[in-house]
Amino acid sequence: MFGTVRYYTDFLKAQVMYNFSGEEMVSLSENYARLNKEINVKAKNPNEKVEYLLNLEKAYVIINKEMFGLKEELAVL
């Protein structure tokens, strides 16, 4: 369902996987910006927009942690 952390997480993961298909590469930050624009169009009111943006931010953090780990973890390596 659009607007949930799950939706954004699944979308961002799928876009990362598409990058391995040999098609045009799109960065995680570009996909984040794309979703941000989509939220601005689809949100029905300011409260919904804030909720969607917070959920997108949570999903973005989750994907970054899964892909790159925590900064503290990287410093140890």
mmJSON file of the N, C-alpha and C atoms, coordinates in Angstrom:
{"data_MODEL":{"atom_site":{
"group_PDB":["ATOM","ATOM","ATOM","ATOM","ATOM","ATOM","ATOM","ATOM","ATOM","ATOM","ATOM","ATOM","ATOM","ATOM","ATOM","ATOM","ATOM","ATOM","ATOM","ATOM","ATOM","ATOM","ATOM","ATOM","ATOM","ATOM","ATOM","ATOM","ATOM","ATOM","ATOM","ATOM","ATOM","ATOM","ATOM","ATOM","ATOM","ATOM","ATOM","ATOM","ATOM","ATOM","ATOM","ATOM","ATOM","ATOM","ATOM","ATOM","ATOM","ATOM","ATOM","ATOM","ATOM","ATOM","ATOM","ATOM","ATOM","ATOM","ATOM","ATOM","ATOM","ATOM","ATOM","ATOM","ATOM","ATOM","ATOM","ATOM","ATOM","ATOM","ATOM","ATOM","ATOM","ATOM","ATOM","ATOM","ATOM","ATOM","ATOM","ATOM","ATOM","ATOM","ATOM","ATOM","ATOM","ATOM","ATOM","ATOM","ATOM","ATOM","ATOM","ATOM","ATOM","ATOM","ATOM","ATOM","ATOM","ATOM","ATOM","ATOM","ATOM","ATOM","ATOM","ATOM","ATOM","ATOM","ATOM","ATOM","ATOM","ATOM","ATOM","ATOM","ATOM","ATOM","ATOM","ATOM","ATOM","ATOM","ATOM","ATOM","ATOM","ATOM","ATOM","ATOM","ATOM","ATOM","ATOM","ATOM","ATOM","ATOM","ATOM","ATOM","ATOM","ATOM","ATOM","ATOM","ATOM","ATOM","ATOM","ATOM","ATOM","ATOM","ATOM","ATOM","ATOM","ATOM","ATOM","ATOM","ATOM","ATOM","ATOM","ATOM","ATOM","ATOM","ATOM","ATOM","ATOM","ATOM","ATOM","ATOM","ATOM","ATOM","ATOM","ATOM","ATOM","ATOM","ATOM","ATOM","ATOM","ATOM","ATOM","ATOM","ATOM","ATOM","ATOM","ATOM","ATOM","ATOM","ATOM","ATOM","ATOM","ATOM","ATOM","ATOM","ATOM","ATOM","ATOM","ATOM","ATOM","ATOM","ATOM","ATOM","ATOM","ATOM","ATOM","ATOM","ATOM","ATOM","ATOM","ATOM","ATOM","ATOM","ATOM","ATOM","ATOM","ATOM","ATOM","ATOM","ATOM","ATOM","ATOM","ATOM","ATOM","ATOM","ATOM","ATOM","ATOM","ATOM","ATOM","ATOM","ATOM","ATOM","ATOM","ATOM","ATOM","ATOM","ATOM","ATOM","ATOM","ATOM","ATOM"],
"id":[1,2,3,4,5,6,7,8,9,10,11,12,13,14,15,16,17,18,19,20,21,22,23,24,25,26,27,28,29,30,31,32,33,34,35,36,37,38,39,40,41,42,43,44,45,46,47,48,49,50,51,52,53,54,55,56,57,58,59,60,61,62,63,64,65,66,67,68,69,70,71,72,73,74,75,76,77,78,79,80,81,82,83,84,85,86,87,88,89,90,91,92,93,94,95,96,97,98,99,100,101,102,103,104,105,106,107,108,109,110,111,112,113,114,115,116,117,118,119,120,121,122,123,124,125,126,127,128,129,130,131,132,133,134,135,136,137,138,139,140,141,142,143,144,145,146,147,148,149,150,151,152,153,154,155,156,157,158,159,160,161,162,163,164,165,166,167,168,169,170,171,172,173,174,175,176,177,178,179,180,181,182,183,184,185,186,187,188,189,190,191,192,193,194,195,196,197,198,199,200,201,202,203,204,205,206,207,208,209,210,211,212,213,214,215,216,217,218,219,220,221,222,223,224,225,226,227,228,229,230,231],
"type_symbol":["N","C","C","N","C","C","N","C","C","N","C","C","N","C","C","N","C","C","N","C","C","N","C","C","N","C","C","N","C","C","N","C","C","N","C","C","N","C","C","N","C","C","N","C","C","N","C","C","N","C","C","N","C","C","N","C","C","N","C","C","N","C","C","N","C","C","N","C","C","N","C","C","N","C","C","N","C","C","N","C","C","N","C","C","N","C","C","N","C","C","N","C","C","N","C","C","N","C","C","N","C","C","N","C","C","N","C","C","N","C","C","N","C","C","N","C","C","N","C","C","N","C","C","N","C","C","N","C","C","N","C","C","N","C","C","N","C","C","N","C","C","N","C","C","N","C","C","N","C","C","N","C","C","N","C","C","N","C","C","N","C","C","N","C","C","N","C","C","N","C","C","N","C","C","N","C","C","N","C","C","N","C","C","N","C","C","N","C","C","N","C","C","N","C","C","N","C","C","N","C","C","N","C","C","N","C","C","N","C","C","N","C","C","N","C","C","N","C","C","N","C","C","N","C","C","N","C","C","N","C","C"],
"label_atom_id":["N","CA","C","N","CA","C","N","CA","C","N","CA","C","N","CA","C","N","CA","C","N","CA","C","N","CA","C","N","CA","C","N","CA","C","N","CA","C","N","CA","C","N","CA","C","N","CA","C","N","CA","C","N","CA","C","N","CA","C","N","CA","C","N","CA","C","N","CA","C","N","CA","C","N","CA","C","N","CA","C","N","CA","C","N","CA","C","N","CA","C","N","CA","C","N","CA","C","N","CA","C","N","CA","C","N","CA","C","N","CA","C","N","CA","C","N","CA","C","N","CA","C","N","CA","C","N","CA","C","N","CA","C","N","CA","C","N","CA","C","N","CA","C","N","CA","C","N","CA","C","N","CA","C","N","CA","C","N","CA","C","N","CA","C","N","CA","C","N","CA","C","N","CA","C","N","CA","C","N","CA","C","N","CA","C","N","CA","C","N","CA","C","N","CA","C","N","CA","C","N","CA","C","N","CA","C","N","CA","C","N","CA","C","N","CA","C","N","CA","C","N","CA","C","N","CA","C","N","CA","C","N","CA","C","N","CA","C","N","CA","C","N","CA","C","N","CA","C","N","CA","C","N","CA","C","N","CA","C","N","CA","C","N","CA","C","N","CA","C"],
"label_alt_id":[null,null,null,null,null,null,null,null,null,null,null,null,null,null,null,null,null,null,null,null,null,null,null,null,null,null,null,null,null,null,null,null,null,null,null,null,null,null,null,null,null,null,null,null,null,null,null,null,null,null,null,null,null,null,null,null,null,null,null,null,null,null,null,null,null,null,null,null,null,null,null,null,null,null,null,null,null,null,null,null,null,null,null,null,null,null,null,null,null,null,null,null,null,null,null,null,null,null,null,null,null,null,null,null,null,null,null,null,null,null,null,null,null,null,null,null,null,null,null,null,null,null,null,null,null,null,null,null,null,null,null,null,null,null,null,null,null,null,null,null,null,null,null,null,null,null,null,null,null,null,null,null,null,null,null,null,null,null,null,null,null,null,null,null,null,null,null,null,null,null,null,null,null,null,null,null,null,null,null,null,null,null,null,null,null,null,null,null,null,null,null,null,null,null,null,null,null,null,null,null,null,null,null,null,null,null,null,null,null,null,null,null,null,null,null,null,null,null,null,null,null,null,null,null,null,null,null,null,null,null,null],
"label_comp_id":["MET","MET","MET","PHE","PHE","PHE","GLY","GLY","GLY","THR","THR","THR","VAL","VAL","VAL","ARG","ARG","ARG","TYR","TYR","TYR","TYR","TYR","TYR","THR","THR","THR","ASP","ASP","ASP","PHE","PHE","PHE","LEU","LEU","LEU","LYS","LYS","LYS","ALA","ALA","ALA","GLN","GLN","GLN","VAL","VAL","VAL","MET","MET","MET","TYR","TYR","TYR","ASN","ASN","ASN","PHE","PHE","PHE","SER","SER","SER","GLY","GLY","GLY","GLU","GLU","GLU","GLU","GLU","GLU","MET","MET","MET","VAL","VAL","VAL","SER","SER","SER","LEU","LEU","LEU","SER","SER","SER","GLU","GLU","GLU","ASN","ASN","ASN","TYR","TYR","TYR","ALA","ALA","ALA","ARG","ARG","ARG","LEU","LEU","LEU","ASN","ASN","ASN","LYS","LYS","LYS","GLU","GLU","GLU","ILE","ILE","ILE","ASN","ASN","ASN","VAL","VAL","VAL","LYS","LYS","LYS","ALA","ALA","ALA","LYS","LYS","LYS","ASN","ASN","ASN","PRO","PRO","PRO","ASN","ASN","ASN","GLU","GLU","GLU","LYS","LYS","LYS","VAL","VAL","VAL","GLU","GLU","GLU","TYR","TYR","TYR","LEU","LEU","LEU","LEU","LEU","LEU","ASN","ASN","ASN","LEU","LEU","LEU","GLU","GLU","GLU","LYS","LYS","LYS","ALA","ALA","ALA","TYR","TYR","TYR","VAL","VAL","VAL","ILE","ILE","ILE","ILE","ILE","ILE","ASN","ASN","ASN","LYS","LYS","LYS","GLU","GLU","GLU","MET","MET","MET","PHE","PHE","PHE","GLY","GLY","GLY","LEU","LEU","LEU","LYS","LYS","LYS","GLU","GLU","GLU","GLU","GLU","GLU","LEU","LEU","LEU","ALA","ALA","ALA","VAL","VAL","VAL","LEU","LEU","LEU"],
"label_asym_id":["A","A","A","A","A","A","A","A","A","A","A","A","A","A","A","A","A","A","A","A","A","A","A","A","A","A","A","A","A","A","A","A","A","A","A","A","A","A","A","A","A","A","A","A","A","A","A","A","A","A","A","A","A","A","A","A","A","A","A","A","A","A","A","A","A","A","A","A","A","A","A","A","A","A","A","A","A","A","A","A","A","A","A","A","A","A","A","A","A","A","A","A","A","A","A","A","A","A","A","A","A","A","A","A","A","A","A","A","A","A","A","A","A","A","A","A","A","A","A","A","A","A","A","A","A","A","A","A","A","A","A","A","A","A","A","A","A","A","A","A","A","A","A","A","A","A","A","A","A","A","A","A","A","A","A","A","A","A","A","A","A","A","A","A","A","A","A","A","A","A","A","A","A","A","A","A","A","A","A","A","A","A","A","A","A","A","A","A","A","A","A","A","A","A","A","A","A","A","A","A","A","A","A","A","A","A","A","A","A","A","A","A","A","A","A","A","A","A","A","A","A","A","A","A","A","A","A","A","A","A","A"],
"label_entity_id":["1","1","1","1","1","1","1","1","1","1","1","1","1","1","1","1","1","1","1","1","1","1","1","1","1","1","1","1","1","1","1","1","1","1","1","1","1","1","1","1","1","1","1","1","1","1","1","1","1","1","1","1","1","1","1","1","1","1","1","1","1","1","1","1","1","1","1","1","1","1","1","1","1","1","1","1","1","1","1","1","1","1","1","1","1","1","1","1","1","1","1","1","1","1","1","1","1","1","1","1","1","1","1","1","1","1","1","1","1","1","1","1","1","1","1","1","1","1","1","1","1","1","1","1","1","1","1","1","1","1","1","1","1","1","1","1","1","1","1","1","1","1","1","1","1","1","1","1","1","1","1","1","1","1","1","1","1","1","1","1","1","1","1","1","1","1","1","1","1","1","1","1","1","1","1","1","1","1","1","1","1","1","1","1","1","1","1","1","1","1","1","1","1","1","1","1","1","1","1","1","1","1","1","1","1","1","1","1","1","1","1","1","1","1","1","1","1","1","1","1","1","1","1","1","1","1","1","1","1","1","1"],
"label_seq_id":[1,1,1,2,2,2,3,3,3,4,4,4,5,5,5,6,6,6,7,7,7,8,8,8,9,9,9,10,10,10,11,11,11,12,12,12,13,13,13,14,14,14,15,15,15,16,16,16,17,17,17,18,18,18,19,19,19,20,20,20,21,21,21,22,22,22,23,23,23,24,24,24,25,25,25,26,26,26,27,27,27,28,28,28,29,29,29,30,30,30,31,31,31,32,32,32,33,33,33,34,34,34,35,35,35,36,36,36,37,37,37,38,38,38,39,39,39,40,40,40,41,41,41,42,42,42,43,43,43,44,44,44,45,45,45,46,46,46,47,47,47,48,48,48,49,49,49,50,50,50,51,51,51,52,52,52,53,53,53,54,54,54,55,55,55,56,56,56,57,57,57,58,58,58,59,59,59,60,60,60,61,61,61,62,62,62,63,63,63,64,64,64,65,65,65,66,66,66,67,67,67,68,68,68,69,69,69,70,70,70,71,71,71,72,72,72,73,73,73,74,74,74,75,75,75,76,76,76,77,77,77],
"pdbx_PDB_ins_code":[null,null,null,null,null,null,null,null,null,null,null,null,null,null,null,null,null,null,null,null,null,null,null,null,null,null,null,null,null,null,null,null,null,null,null,null,null,null,null,null,null,null,null,null,null,null,null,null,null,null,null,null,null,null,null,null,null,null,null,null,null,null,null,null,null,null,null,null,null,null,null,null,null,null,null,null,null,null,null,null,null,null,null,null,null,null,null,null,null,null,null,null,null,null,null,null,null,null,null,null,null,null,null,null,null,null,null,null,null,null,null,null,null,null,null,null,null,null,null,null,null,null,null,null,null,null,null,null,null,null,null,null,null,null,null,null,null,null,null,null,null,null,null,null,null,null,null,null,null,null,null,null,null,null,null,null,null,null,null,null,null,null,null,null,null,null,null,null,null,null,null,null,null,null,null,null,null,null,null,null,null,null,null,null,null,null,null,null,null,null,null,null,null,null,null,null,null,null,null,null,null,null,null,null,null,null,null,null,null,null,null,null,null,null,null,null,null,null,null,null,null,null,null,null,null,null,null,null,null,null,null],
"Cartn_x":[0.837,0.0,0.891,0.635,1.435,1.448,2.628,2.767,3.308,3.36,3.854,5.362,5.978,7.41,7.668,6.799,6.949,6.929,6.0,5.907,7.216,7.697,8.917,10.136,10.207,11.322,11.322,10.182,10.078,10.412,9.925,10.2,11.702,12.345,13.779,14.607,14.235,14.939,14.793,13.594,13.356,14.187,14.289,15.071,16.558,17.043,18.44,18.653,17.717,17.839,17.784,16.953,16.889,18.234,19.007,20.326,21.25,20.991,21.805,21.371,20.28,19.754,20.429,21.305,21.987,21.283,20.138,19.415,20.111,19.528,20.08,20.135,21.287,21.463,20.833,20.108,19.504,19.924,20.508,21.022,19.891,20.253,19.291,18.768,19.643,19.205,18.28,18.49,17.589,16.204,16.172,14.883,14.187,14.967,14.418,13.757,14.442,13.903,12.637,12.641,11.462,10.252,10.469,9.374,8.916,9.85,9.517,8.58,8.888,8.026,6.65,6.647,5.38,4.504,5.135,4.4,3.747,4.482,3.935,2.696,2.631,1.48,0.322,0.636,-0.413,-0.993,-0.244,-0.74,-1.986,-2.996,-4.288,-4.351,-3.488,-3.477,-2.091,-1.802,-0.472,-0.084,-1.039,-0.728,-0.311,-1.019,-0.683,0.696,0.979,2.278,3.408,3.244,4.266,4.45,3.354,3.422,4.16,3.817,4.463,5.954,6.301,7.713,8.514,7.92,8.597,8.788,7.779,7.886,8.94,9.02,10.054,11.438,11.603,12.898,13.278,12.329,12.589,13.024,12.326,12.668,14.055,14.385,15.696,16.814,16.597,17.581,17.729,16.623,16.657,17.473,17.217,17.932,19.411,19.737,21.146,21.857,21.202,21.799,21.994,21.003,21.117,22.227,22.377,23.364,24.768,24.872,26.183,26.558,25.651,25.921,25.908,26.139,26.215,27.598,27.709,29.008,29.984,29.475,30.333,30.9,30.077,30.527,31.606,31.46,32.433,33.761,33.724,34.946,35.807,35.184,35.908,36.668,36.099,36.741,37.944],
"Cartn_y":[-1.173,0.0,1.247,2.14,3.348,4.124,4.587,5.409,4.68,3.354,2.589,2.369,2.113,1.807,0.583,-0.399,-1.632,-1.337,-0.507,-0.157,0.473,1.454,2.152,1.236,0.404,-0.538,-1.507,-2.078,-3.007,-2.318,-1.097,-0.351,-0.108,0.37,0.671,-0.592,-1.692,-2.962,-3.42,-3.321,-3.727,-2.884,-1.6,-0.728,-1.075,-1.438,-1.881,-3.135,-4.064,-5.301,-5.036,-4.088,-3.744,-3.234,-2.627,-2.131,-3.275,-4.472,-5.631,-6.251,-5.778,-6.376,-5.855,-4.888,-4.353,-3.169,-2.828,-1.647,-0.399,0.743,2.006,1.995,2.335,2.362,3.627,3.452,4.58,4.464,5.518,5.47,5.434,5.008,4.957,6.358,7.342,8.713,9.252,8.849,9.259,8.642,7.388,6.741,7.375,7.768,8.479,9.779,10.529,11.791,11.55,10.486,10.135,9.867,9.085,8.792,10.053,10.914,12.167,12.999,13.075,13.808,13.15,11.82,11.088,11.357,11.447,11.754,13.126,14.093,15.448,15.471,14.56,14.499,13.71,12.597,11.681,12.003,12.699,12.982,13.859,13.457,14.146,15.368,15.385,16.519,16.617,17.719,17.905,16.822,16.348,15.304,14.009,13.656,12.447,12.6,13.771,14.03,13.832,14.374,14.227,12.759,12.036,10.604,9.831,10.094,9.41,9.732,10.989,11.383,10.734,10.651,9.978,8.491,7.873,6.457,6.239,7.15,7.059,7.173,8.091,8.264,7.0,6.398,5.154,4.05,3.929,2.902,3.146,4.389,4.748,4.36,4.613,4.244,2.724,2.006,0.536,-0.007,0.485,0.008,0.342,1.534,1.907,1.0,0.691,-0.203,-1.597,-2.093,-3.426,-3.485,-2.425,-2.428,-2.092,-1.122,-0.587,-0.785,-1.257,-1.431,-0.095,-0.155,1.065,1.665,2.969,3.63,3.091,2.803,2.264,0.902,0.082,-1.237,-1.103,-0.145,0.049,0.551,1.35,1.891,0.784,-0.262,-1.373,-2.174,-2.286,-3.047,-2.322],
"Cartn_z":[0.0,0.0,0.0,-0.918,-1.041,0.274,0.641,1.837,3.043,2.987,4.133,4.027,5.167,5.177,4.308,4.405,3.622,2.118,1.684,0.264,-0.209,0.531,0.115,0.179,1.203,1.317,0.14,-0.161,-1.294,-2.612,-2.793,-4.019,-4.177,-3.119,-3.197,-3.422,-2.771,-2.986,-4.432,-4.969,-6.357,-7.314,-7.042,-7.916,-7.861,-6.691,-6.566,-7.402,-7.336,-8.107,-9.608,-10.044,-11.469,-11.969,-11.092,-11.493,-11.918,-11.445,-11.818,-13.142,-13.705,-14.933,-16.193,-16.04,-17.204,-17.821,-17.275,-17.752,-17.207,-17.478,-16.987,-15.458,-14.91,-13.458,-12.881,-11.79,-11.083,-9.624,-9.093,-7.726,-6.702,-5.517,-4.42,-4.115,-4.142,-3.855,-4.946,-6.191,-7.274,-7.087,-6.666,-6.403,-5.204,-4.207,-3.051,-3.512,-4.363,-4.881,-5.702,-6.479,-7.287,-6.396,-5.331,-4.408,-3.681,-3.346,-2.684,-3.557,-4.844,-5.78,-5.884,-5.901,-5.998,-4.771,-3.615,-2.385,-2.493,-3.02,-3.161,-4.041,-4.997,-5.901,-5.278,-4.632,-4.163,-2.788,-1.95,-0.597,-0.668,0.081,0.027,0.938,1.959,2.884,3.526,4.218,4.81,5.818,6.612,7.595,6.912,5.856,5.104,4.461,3.945,3.32,4.328,5.519,6.563,6.916,7.073,7.401,6.308,5.054,3.934,3.876,4.084,4.036,5.166,6.347,7.462,7.163,6.585,6.226,5.148,4.193,3.159,3.781,4.704,5.371,6.14,6.837,7.568,6.603,5.488,4.495,3.917,3.652,3.098,4.067,5.342,6.368,6.43,6.379,6.408,5.243,4.046,2.857,2.949,3.39,3.539,4.536,5.644,6.639,6.063,5.313,4.723,3.679,2.914,1.837,2.321,3.202,3.557,5.011,5.838,7.256,7.977,9.258,10.049,9.908,10.042,9.929,10.966,12.166,13.218,12.819,12.156,11.711,10.648,9.751,8.685,9.234,10.295,10.873,11.475,11.972,12.589,11.538,10.344,9.281,8.847],
"occupancy":[1.0,1.0,1.0,1.0,1.0,1.0,1.0,1.0,1.0,1.0,1.0,1.0,1.0,1.0,1.0,1.0,1.0,1.0,1.0,1.0,1.0,1.0,1.0,1.0,1.0,1.0,1.0,1.0,1.0,1.0,1.0,1.0,1.0,1.0,1.0,1.0,1.0,1.0,1.0,1.0,1.0,1.0,1.0,1.0,1.0,1.0,1.0,1.0,1.0,1.0,1.0,1.0,1.0,1.0,1.0,1.0,1.0,1.0,1.0,1.0,1.0,1.0,1.0,1.0,1.0,1.0,1.0,1.0,1.0,1.0,1.0,1.0,1.0,1.0,1.0,1.0,1.0,1.0,1.0,1.0,1.0,1.0,1.0,1.0,1.0,1.0,1.0,1.0,1.0,1.0,1.0,1.0,1.0,1.0,1.0,1.0,1.0,1.0,1.0,1.0,1.0,1.0,1.0,1.0,1.0,1.0,1.0,1.0,1.0,1.0,1.0,1.0,1.0,1.0,1.0,1.0,1.0,1.0,1.0,1.0,1.0,1.0,1.0,1.0,1.0,1.0,1.0,1.0,1.0,1.0,1.0,1.0,1.0,1.0,1.0,1.0,1.0,1.0,1.0,1.0,1.0,1.0,1.0,1.0,1.0,1.0,1.0,1.0,1.0,1.0,1.0,1.0,1.0,1.0,1.0,1.0,1.0,1.0,1.0,1.0,1.0,1.0,1.0,1.0,1.0,1.0,1.0,1.0,1.0,1.0,1.0,1.0,1.0,1.0,1.0,1.0,1.0,1.0,1.0,1.0,1.0,1.0,1.0,1.0,1.0,1.0,1.0,1.0,1.0,1.0,1.0,1.0,1.0,1.0,1.0,1.0,1.0,1.0,1.0,1.0,1.0,1.0,1.0,1.0,1.0,1.0,1.0,1.0,1.0,1.0,1.0,1.0,1.0,1.0,1.0,1.0,1.0,1.0,1.0,1.0,1.0,1.0,1.0,1.0,1.0,1.0,1.0,1.0,1.0,1.0,1.0],
"B_iso_or_equiv":[0.0,0.0,0.0,0.0,0.0,0.0,0.0,0.0,0.0,0.0,0.0,0.0,0.0,0.0,0.0,0.0,0.0,0.0,0.0,0.0,0.0,0.0,0.0,0.0,0.0,0.0,0.0,0.0,0.0,0.0,0.0,0.0,0.0,0.0,0.0,0.0,0.0,0.0,0.0,0.0,0.0,0.0,0.0,0.0,0.0,0.0,0.0,0.0,0.0,0.0,0.0,0.0,0.0,0.0,0.0,0.0,0.0,0.0,0.0,0.0,0.0,0.0,0.0,0.0,0.0,0.0,0.0,0.0,0.0,0.0,0.0,0.0,0.0,0.0,0.0,0.0,0.0,0.0,0.0,0.0,0.0,0.0,0.0,0.0,0.0,0.0,0.0,0.0,0.0,0.0,0.0,0.0,0.0,0.0,0.0,0.0,0.0,0.0,0.0,0.0,0.0,0.0,0.0,0.0,0.0,0.0,0.0,0.0,0.0,0.0,0.0,0.0,0.0,0.0,0.0,0.0,0.0,0.0,0.0,0.0,0.0,0.0,0.0,0.0,0.0,0.0,0.0,0.0,0.0,0.0,0.0,0.0,0.0,0.0,0.0,0.0,0.0,0.0,0.0,0.0,0.0,0.0,0.0,0.0,0.0,0.0,0.0,0.0,0.0,0.0,0.0,0.0,0.0,0.0,0.0,0.0,0.0,0.0,0.0,0.0,0.0,0.0,0.0,0.0,0.0,0.0,0.0,0.0,0.0,0.0,0.0,0.0,0.0,0.0,0.0,0.0,0.0,0.0,0.0,0.0,0.0,0.0,0.0,0.0,0.0,0.0,0.0,0.0,0.0,0.0,0.0,0.0,0.0,0.0,0.0,0.0,0.0,0.0,0.0,0.0,0.0,0.0,0.0,0.0,0.0,0.0,0.0,0.0,0.0,0.0,0.0,0.0,0.0,0.0,0.0,0.0,0.0,0.0,0.0,0.0,0.0,0.0,0.0,0.0,0.0,0.0,0.0,0.0,0.0,0.0,0.0],
"pdbx_formal_charge":[null,null,null,null,null,null,null,null,null,null,null,null,null,null,null,null,null,null,null,null,null,null,null,null,null,null,null,null,null,null,null,null,null,null,null,null,null,null,null,null,null,null,null,null,null,null,null,null,null,null,null,null,null,null,null,null,null,null,null,null,null,null,null,null,null,null,null,null,null,null,null,null,null,null,null,null,null,null,null,null,null,null,null,null,null,null,null,null,null,null,null,null,null,null,null,null,null,null,null,null,null,null,null,null,null,null,null,null,null,null,null,null,null,null,null,null,null,null,null,null,null,null,null,null,null,null,null,null,null,null,null,null,null,null,null,null,null,null,null,null,null,null,null,null,null,null,null,null,null,null,null,null,null,null,null,null,null,null,null,null,null,null,null,null,null,null,null,null,null,null,null,null,null,null,null,null,null,null,null,null,null,null,null,null,null,null,null,null,null,null,null,null,null,null,null,null,null,null,null,null,null,null,null,null,null,null,null,null,null,null,null,null,null,null,null,null,null,null,null,null,null,null,null,null,null,null,null,null,null,null,null],
"auth_seq_id":[1,1,1,2,2,2,3,3,3,4,4,4,5,5,5,6,6,6,7,7,7,8,8,8,9,9,9,10,10,10,11,11,11,12,12,12,13,13,13,14,14,14,15,15,15,16,16,16,17,17,17,18,18,18,19,19,19,20,20,20,21,21,21,22,22,22,23,23,23,24,24,24,25,25,25,26,26,26,27,27,27,28,28,28,29,29,29,30,30,30,31,31,31,32,32,32,33,33,33,34,34,34,35,35,35,36,36,36,37,37,37,38,38,38,39,39,39,40,40,40,41,41,41,42,42,42,43,43,43,44,44,44,45,45,45,46,46,46,47,47,47,48,48,48,49,49,49,50,50,50,51,51,51,52,52,52,53,53,53,54,54,54,55,55,55,56,56,56,57,57,57,58,58,58,59,59,59,60,60,60,61,61,61,62,62,62,63,63,63,64,64,64,65,65,65,66,66,66,67,67,67,68,68,68,69,69,69,70,70,70,71,71,71,72,72,72,73,73,73,74,74,74,75,75,75,76,76,76,77,77,77],
"auth_comp_id":["MET","MET","MET","PHE","PHE","PHE","GLY","GLY","GLY","THR","THR","THR","VAL","VAL","VAL","ARG","ARG","ARG","TYR","TYR","TYR","TYR","TYR","TYR","THR","THR","THR","ASP","ASP","ASP","PHE","PHE","PHE","LEU","LEU","LEU","LYS","LYS","LYS","ALA","ALA","ALA","GLN","GLN","GLN","VAL","VAL","VAL","MET","MET","MET","TYR","TYR","TYR","ASN","ASN","ASN","PHE","PHE","PHE","SER","SER","SER","GLY","GLY","GLY","GLU","GLU","GLU","GLU","GLU","GLU","MET","MET","MET","VAL","VAL","VAL","SER","SER","SER","LEU","LEU","LEU","SER","SER","SER","GLU","GLU","GLU","ASN","ASN","ASN","TYR","TYR","TYR","ALA","ALA","ALA","ARG","ARG","ARG","LEU","LEU","LEU","ASN","ASN","ASN","LYS","LYS","LYS","GLU","GLU","GLU","ILE","ILE","ILE","ASN","ASN","ASN","VAL","VAL","VAL","LYS","LYS","LYS","ALA","ALA","ALA","LYS","LYS","LYS","ASN","ASN","ASN","PRO","PRO","PRO","ASN","ASN","ASN","GLU","GLU","GLU","LYS","LYS","LYS","VAL","VAL","VAL","GLU","GLU","GLU","TYR","TYR","TYR","LEU","LEU","LEU","LEU","LEU","LEU","ASN","ASN","ASN","LEU","LEU","LEU","GLU","GLU","GLU","LYS","LYS","LYS","ALA","ALA","ALA","TYR","TYR","TYR","VAL","VAL","VAL","ILE","ILE","ILE","ILE","ILE","ILE","ASN","ASN","ASN","LYS","LYS","LYS","GLU","GLU","GLU","MET","MET","MET","PHE","PHE","PHE","GLY","GLY","GLY","LEU","LEU","LEU","LYS","LYS","LYS","GLU","GLU","GLU","GLU","GLU","GLU","LEU","LEU","LEU","ALA","ALA","ALA","VAL","VAL","VAL","LEU","LEU","LEU"],
"auth_asym_id":["A","A","A","A","A","A","A","A","A","A","A","A","A","A","A","A","A","A","A","A","A","A","A","A","A","A","A","A","A","A","A","A","A","A","A","A","A","A","A","A","A","A","A","A","A","A","A","A","A","A","A","A","A","A","A","A","A","A","A","A","A","A","A","A","A","A","A","A","A","A","A","A","A","A","A","A","A","A","A","A","A","A","A","A","A","A","A","A","A","A","A","A","A","A","A","A","A","A","A","A","A","A","A","A","A","A","A","A","A","A","A","A","A","A","A","A","A","A","A","A","A","A","A","A","A","A","A","A","A","A","A","A","A","A","A","A","A","A","A","A","A","A","A","A","A","A","A","A","A","A","A","A","A","A","A","A","A","A","A","A","A","A","A","A","A","A","A","A","A","A","A","A","A","A","A","A","A","A","A","A","A","A","A","A","A","A","A","A","A","A","A","A","A","A","A","A","A","A","A","A","A","A","A","A","A","A","A","A","A","A","A","A","A","A","A","A","A","A","A","A","A","A","A","A","A","A","A","A","A","A","A"],
"auth_atom_id":["N","CA","C","N","CA","C","N","CA","C","N","CA","C","N","CA","C","N","CA","C","N","CA","C","N","CA","C","N","CA","C","N","CA","C","N","CA","C","N","CA","C","N","CA","C","N","CA","C","N","CA","C","N","CA","C","N","CA","C","N","CA","C","N","CA","C","N","CA","C","N","CA","C","N","CA","C","N","CA","C","N","CA","C","N","CA","C","N","CA","C","N","CA","C","N","CA","C","N","CA","C","N","CA","C","N","CA","C","N","CA","C","N","CA","C","N","CA","C","N","CA","C","N","CA","C","N","CA","C","N","CA","C","N","CA","C","N","CA","C","N","CA","C","N","CA","C","N","CA","C","N","CA","C","N","CA","C","N","CA","C","N","CA","C","N","CA","C","N","CA","C","N","CA","C","N","CA","C","N","CA","C","N","CA","C","N","CA","C","N","CA","C","N","CA","C","N","CA","C","N","CA","C","N","CA","C","N","CA","C","N","CA","C","N","CA","C","N","CA","C","N","CA","C","N","CA","C","N","CA","C","N","CA","C","N","CA","C","N","CA","C","N","CA","C","N","CA","C","N","CA","C","N","CA","C","N","CA","C","N","CA","C","N","CA","C","N","CA","C"],
"pdbx_PDB_model_num":[1,1,1,1,1,1,1,1,1,1,1,1,1,1,1,1,1,1,1,1,1,1,1,1,1,1,1,1,1,1,1,1,1,1,1,1,1,1,1,1,1,1,1,1,1,1,1,1,1,1,1,1,1,1,1,1,1,1,1,1,1,1,1,1,1,1,1,1,1,1,1,1,1,1,1,1,1,1,1,1,1,1,1,1,1,1,1,1,1,1,1,1,1,1,1,1,1,1,1,1,1,1,1,1,1,1,1,1,1,1,1,1,1,1,1,1,1,1,1,1,1,1,1,1,1,1,1,1,1,1,1,1,1,1,1,1,1,1,1,1,1,1,1,1,1,1,1,1,1,1,1,1,1,1,1,1,1,1,1,1,1,1,1,1,1,1,1,1,1,1,1,1,1,1,1,1,1,1,1,1,1,1,1,1,1,1,1,1,1,1,1,1,1,1,1,1,1,1,1,1,1,1,1,1,1,1,1,1,1,1,1,1,1,1,1,1,1,1,1,1,1,1,1,1,1,1,1,1,1,1,1]
}}}
